């Protein structure tokens, strides 16, 4: 009888510990399949429209941003289930359209894109 009570007590404690950990991870966003893309803007003029197109696991979507002033930055959050991709399309005030972006991302990645008059450069291409 004591062995059964011990097993039940240990099972109850383990279950409560698991539940507490799962709730904490969920509330803090640790288990969310999110990816963050930070946009650094250095074109010398305002961005009138920015569209970030992304796809993952057969799903696709677009995140938009309007009126980003020169010298500013913005971080966009994407839902990425495992692996995915994204591309940027930026329209400047003078009508110039720039296209680019890193392409491949995974859940939990944080990427950076530098937007200049010459184009869109991923952080891996930035000078140190």
Secondary structure, DSSP 8 states (H G I E B T S, - for coil): -HHHHHHHHHHHHHHHHHHHHHHHHHHHTTT--EEEEEEEEESSS-EEEEEEEEEETTEEEEEEEEEE-TT-EEEEEEE-SSEEEEEEEEEETTS-EEEEEEEEEETT-EEEEEEETTEEEEGGGS--
